[in-house]
């Protein structure tokens, strides 16, 4: 199951500093909570995480639309 801990574990693979992981995780969760349009969602996540994380961003977008994941954000 995907949850905040899953998100932090995956961000930990990208960012070595635990403070960065915590901040990025909070920002990603906020973007997922407040952005309804998929195009806008992708743009915000690209600006936050960088284009090199596009595959990870696609995973976030996909799972956000699934009901099991959606309840974590709404």
C-alpha positions as CSV (number, residue, x, y, z in Angstrom):
1,X,0.0,0.0,0.0
2,X,1.2,3.5,-0.7
3,X,1.2,6.0,2.1
4,X,3.3,8.8,3.6
5,X,5.9,6.3,4.7
6,X,6.1,4.8,1.1
7,X,6.5,8.4,-0.2
8,X,9.3,9.1,2.3
9,X,11.1,5.9,1.5
10,X,11.1,6.7,-2.2
11,X,12.1,10.3,-1.7
12,X,15.0,9.0,0.5
13,X,16.3,7.3,-2.7
14,X,16.5,10.7,-4.4
15,X,17.5,13.0,-1.5
16,X,20.2,11.9,0.9
17,X,19.4,14.4,3.6
18,X,16.5,13.4,5.9
19,X,15.5,17.0,6.4
20,X,15.1,17.4,2.6
21,X,13.1,14.2,2.5
22,X,10.7,15.4,5.2
23,X,10.2,18.8,3.6
24,X,9.8,17.3,0.1
25,X,7.3,14.8,1.4
26,X,5.2,17.5,3.0
27,X,5.3,19.5,-0.2
28,X,4.4,16.5,-2.3
29,X,1.5,15.6,-0.1
30,X,0.2,19.2,-0.1
31,X,0.4,19.3,-3.9
32,X,-1.5,16.0,-4.1
33,X,-4.1,17.3,-1.7
34,X,-4.7,20.7,-3.3
35,X,-4.3,20.1,-7.0
36,X,-7.2,18.5,-9.0
37,X,-6.0,19.0,-12.5
38,X,-3.5,16.3,-13.7
39,X,-1.5,18.7,-15.9
40,X,-1.1,21.2,-13.1
41,X,-0.2,18.4,-10.7
42,X,2.6,17.2,-13.0
43,X,3.9,20.7,-13.5
44,X,4.0,21.4,-9.8
45,X,5.7,18.1,-9.0
46,X,8.2,18.7,-11.9
47,X,9.1,22.0,-10.5
48,X,9.5,20.5,-7.0
49,X,11.3,17.3,-7.8
50,X,12.9,18.0,-11.2
51,X,12.4,16.5,-14.6
52,X,14.7,13.6,-13.9
53,X,12.0,12.3,-11.5
54,X,9.4,12.2,-14.2
55,X,8.8,8.4,-13.8
56,X,8.3,8.8,-10.1
57,X,5.9,11.7,-10.7
58,X,3.9,9.5,-13.1
59,X,3.6,6.9,-10.4
60,X,2.4,9.5,-7.9
61,X,-0.2,10.7,-10.4
62,X,-1.4,7.2,-11.2
63,X,-1.8,6.1,-7.6
64,X,-3.4,9.4,-6.6
65,X,-6.3,8.5,-8.9
66,X,-6.7,5.1,-7.2
67,X,-9.2,5.0,-4.4
68,X,-6.8,3.2,-2.0
69,X,-4.4,6.1,-2.3
70,X,-6.9,8.9,-2.6
71,X,-8.2,8.5,0.9
72,X,-4.8,9.5,2.3
73,X,-5.0,12.9,0.7
74,X,-8.7,13.9,0.8
